[in-house]
Structure formats: C-alpha cells, structure tokens
Amino acid sequence: MPRATPTRWCSRPPPTPRRTWCPTACDPSDTRPPPSGGGRRRTPVRCPRLSRVEDPVERPLTVKAVDLALATIAPYNRPDLESRLQQARARLLDDRVRVLVVGEFKQGKSLLVNALLSAPVCPVFDDVATAVSTAVSYADEPVLTLVHTRADGPDGLPTQVRTHRADIPLQDLSDVVAGYVTEARNPQNAQGLAAVEIGIPRTILQAGLEVVDTPGVGGLTSIHGAATMAALPSADAVLLVSDASQEYTAPELEFLRQAIRLCPNVACVLTKTDMYPEWRRIAELDRRHLRDAGIEAELIAVSSTVRWQAVVTADAALNAESGFPALETYLARKVLGQADLLARRSTVHDVVAVTDQLRDGLRAEESSHRDPNGVQDLIRSLRGAQERAAALKERSARWQHTLGDGVADLNADIDHDLRDRMREITRLAEEEIDDGGDPTKNWDQLSAWIQQQVAAAASTNFLWATQRARFLAGQVASHFAEDREAVLPALRTEASAAVGAAREMRVRDGEPWNLGQQALAGLRGGYIGVLMFGLLGTLVGLTLINPFSLGAGLLLGGKTISDERRRIVSRRQGEAKGAVRRYVDDVTFQVGKDSRDMLRDVQRDLRDHFGELAEQLNTSLKDSLSTAERSVKTTEGERARRLAQIPEQIAALEKLQARVRTLVPATGAQPGRIAVEPVPVPTP
C-alpha cells in the first residue's frame, strides 16, 4: 500500500528504500530510526487503509462539531441542552466497533485474526481449539486482561472480576494466552473465564476496531456456538469463517440467517485458499448457496499463511495474493465507515435538535417584539405547545402507555417462549432416558446433548427478546415523535451467562449391579423357588430337592435377577429425569431473571431518554413563554436593542447547523433528521 508521504516510515521496512509498500499492521508505538541511517526519530503515523473514514482527520470532526455547539449555546444558560451534547461527546469518544470472527471448529479463525492484525495474539495449533472468547483492541503497550465471572455479587447474582497483566512481550503473548483460551490447557474452561481481552499497539485497531475470536469447540451448534449467537446483538459486524475444503453446511447457513437479522454487517471469509486448488469452485458454490438462501453477504477469499509471509517479508505482491486487501477494504468501508456514518448522523441530529429549540425561542421572542399587538395570540400558542410538551412527561402520555404495556406483554411472551422451549427439551430428554435403558451408560453423551439444546434454546429466546425489544423501541419513538424528529438511544444488550453458571447434571452411582450382586439376587430367588416347589413335592412323595424344585428355582432366580435389574434401571432413570429437571429449572430460573432485567433496563433507557427529550422541549417552551410575557413590559429602547441582537443570534445558530450538516452526505431526506422506519414484528 503506498504511503501518503515519502517521509513516513513503517516499523517493518521494505527490503529496498525505493519500495513504498507499508503493511497496515505496522507498530505505531515503534519510533526507531529507519534502517537507511540517520539519527532522527520518526513520528509514528497511521496507515490510512483501515482508518474509519477516507480522511484520517474526519473522525474527530464529530467531536469538534459538538465542541463548537457547546461553545455556541453556552451564553443561553441551558444546562439541560449542554448535558445532552456532553453525553453525545462522551459517546463519540468511547465508540468502539466490535467485529465477531465466528465459524465451525478448525476453520482458521485464530490464524485469520493473527494475519489481519499482523501479531501472534491468538494461539494456533493443529490439535488445539479456542475455548474462551478473545477480544483484541488497541493499547499503547501489550496488556492481557482476564475476565472472570463469579456468583458472589449482590443477591447472589454473577459479577465480573478483571485481572490485568501488562508485562508481556508481544512475541510471547500467544504462548501466555494459550494457557487461558485453549481447550488443551484450559479444558472445559476450568478456570471459569468469561473472556480474555488483549490490547496491542496496532494501527489497524486505532480507529476503534475490536476483533473478537470466538470459541470453536463443538462448532456453531454447540454450547459455545449458542453463546456466540447470543453475542450477535452487541456486534457491529460478523465475519463467518469457513475453509475452502467444502461448501457451506446447513448450520453455517442457518447461523447466517440469524446473524443477518441482528447485525448490520455480515461477511463470509473463505480461508486456506493456499491449501486447496479448487477453492474458486468452492467459492462459487458458496455464493450460489447464499443466493438460494436469500442471504446478502459478501464473500472474501483469503490465505492467512500467505498474508503472514507477506508481513514478515514486506512483500506487496504476496499481500495482494493473500486476499487480505479486500478484507481490509470491507472493514474500512462497510464496518468502520458505516459506524462513522451513524456517529455523524447522531451528531447532526443532536446538534440540530438542540439549536432548533434555541432558534424557535429566539423567533418567538422576535415575533413578540415586532408585533406587540399579536403577543397575546403568541402567548396562547406557546401555552398550548407547552401543555402538549408537558403532557409528554405524564404517565398518561401515549408513548408511556406503549412502553409500559409493551414491556409487560414482552415479559409474558418471552417467559412463555422460554418455558415452552425448556418443557420440550425436558420431554425429549425424558423420552430418550426411557427408551435408552440404563442412563448411566451414556450419561456423558446425553448430558452434553441436553446442555447443548438448553443453551441453544436460551440463546434463541434471548435473540427473540432482543428483536422484540428493538421493535418496541421503534413503536415508542413513533408515538413520542408524532410531529417531530426523534432518535433512539443505543440499546446494547448482553446475553445471559446462566447456562455456564448452572450446576452440572449428575447422576449418583447408587447401589452397584455387578456379578456378585446379580448372583446374590439369583440365589435369593432360586432359594425361594426350590423351597416352595420342594415342599409341594413332598406332598406327593418327592424329596425336597427334585428336578421340579430345581427347575422352579432356576426360573424364579432368573426372574428375580431380571426384576432387580429393571428396578435399578428404573430408579436410575428416575434420578436422571430429576437431574434433567433440576438443571433445566435452574437455567430457566436464571435466564428468565436475566431476560426480565434486560427488558427492565431497556424500559428504563427508553423512559429516561424520551423523558429527557420531553423535559428539554418543555423547558424551551417555558423560556419562550416567559420571554413573550416579559416583552409586553419592555421599553422601546430594549425592544429595538433585542430586535438588532436576535437576527445575529439566529444567524449564528443557522450557520452552526449548516456546518454540522456537512458531516452527513446529501440525501433526499432532510439532513440531520432520522426517520423511525416501521419494522415487522419479529416472530420466535
């Protein structure tokens, strides 16, 4: 990739001074002098390929626009409007774009992350699978954070504990991380980690990108796959990784269907093109599957091995051959660019909404000064508007009813859906236990299947709850903003961790049933048979032990063994059913609690958001009304002075709006106004 100026230097220099290619993953913290000599240290620069927008300084313009708006409205003494802009500024500075790298077992996800970042952050071995999510973001120095989930929070709820390690060299990071995230060194997540967070100095991450390597143990249909599915609402983009050894499978297509509903950007990455000569045919088959399934997702073919070799040797031709430039372009334009566009639209909306309220107040004041005879009509109009704005704050407001009733209905629907799914799993598990004989013989497989089904049901229930919550938010916004523009707050929902925190299903060994126990049971039944039929034989002159009594003893002994076996198996089946019910009840109880908490948080966020908007509107109208009432008592000199000042103030606000609107590309819609589009009601 050509650099912007010939004086910029990358920490991975090309073999010859004339070559201008600079890998996008150069280390921005490395300020060593270039190999060509000279003692002057270069200032680290950002490679523009993966900046959030085309111009590297475009991203701070949103913050500058908010700062300019804060300075403009400062003389008006409106702390409520200033607080709104301060919140918008904090949101812009803390913005992070989260990209999930998902896929089946051993498809090359970890190697893809390493090649994309040009850093060995994720362990890659032939016989090791990632078992814990690994999130990689930018940091000035390499840092490793272990996130533990413990059930020692208030009221016994799970809480997160973070442990930081900052003394890890970058070249040793992969070996250290392997001790926490791989199935070989942390089997079944025995260390109880919720996630591992890594910070490294990489230019590609400076634009706010966060790349998450998801667990591949068990594939997309496993417990880890269900957890990955539940994380989709919190992601800004999803990369589905599949190697070129075969075309898409049914689970992969189903995952894409779910992902496309919940995530704004979904792309497919075909890996290991260097290993399979027929990768182009596989890519065409995959594209055909996507078209047949109605999935609009871009497919990018890459080779992580070739990319890594290109980074090591600084070879531009190898880098182009690896296919990663297309992936970087996708991340720059579709992911980072889309996130920046949304941020700029939100900034424009906030600034225009704030300045509109001030401008409307100034225009009302100007009208009252220019036409003293029409002040009473203006006052009546403002009082009516204020009453309507005050009504928005009341519990009887339409949007308040929509929010309250919607959350109540949603709680009932989500709880019913969760219980229905769990009851079906319990019924199927009990049928399998009844038909499978002794459950202790295949308990490991049965319990793993039950955990997988429960995790999938909980994940599906959570995704449906998230879809319904977003639909409800749109309804509330449309009822609140019947005659004005409104924008929804960011609704980020976190999936429940109840499946991983539930107690393990266990079946007690109970009484043994070995050869000795079987012989003892047979002897007991045979003794009764010999004694009973032998006594009957003495009545007809036979001895106590005769062929008839021995035959009866053998028959009763065998029946006793069979009955005892059925009794033990029946008892074990009952214990297994009880273990399944307890496990499902535990998960249902906790997932239901987490779903209610999530919906309660959504309700509070929407209530507070629209309540603040109503309060700001009410305050603006109240100020306008007070100004109109005072204008009746103003002198001619004061009236003339204000008539000279108001046009200048309005012009300053309109100039600010015009400058801020340039952040958003021109469209057919009015700049700065975000319409609330109706969406179909999601179905479970």
Secondary structure, 3 states (H helix, E strand, C coil): CCCCCCCCCCCCCCCCCCCCCCCCCCCCCCCCCCCCCCCCCCCCCCCHHHCCCCCCCHHHHHHHHHHHHHHHHHHHCCHHHHHHHHHHHHHHHCCCEEEEEEECCCCCHHHHHHHHHCCCCCCCCCCCCECCCEEEEECCCCEEEEEEEECCCHHHCCEEEEEEECCCCHHHHHHHHHHHHECCCCHHHCCCEEEEEEEECCHHHCCCEEEEECCCCCCCCCHHHHHHHHCHHHCCEEEEEEECCCCCCHHHHHHHHHHHHHCCCEEEEEECCCCCCCHHHHHHHHHHHHHHCCCCCEEEECCHHHHHHHHHHCCHHHHHHHCHHHHHHHHHHHHHHHHHHHHHHHHHHHHHHHHHHHHHHHHHHHHHHHCHHHHHHHHHHHHHHHHHHHHHHCCCCHHHHHHHHHHHHHHHHHHHHHHHHHHHHHHHHHHHHHHCCCCCCCHHHHHHHHHHHHHHHHHHHHHHHHHHHHHHHHHHHHHHCCCCCCCCCCCCCCCCCHHHHCCCCCCCCCCCCCHHHHHHHHHHHHHHHHHHHHHHHHCCCCCCCCHHHHHHHHHHHHHHHHHHHHHHHHHHHHHHHHHHHHHHHHHHHHHHHHHHHHHHHHHHHHHHHHHHHHHHHHHHHHHHHHHHHHHCCCCHHHHHHHHHHHHHHHHHHHHHHHHHHCCCCCCCCCCCCCCCCCCCCCCC
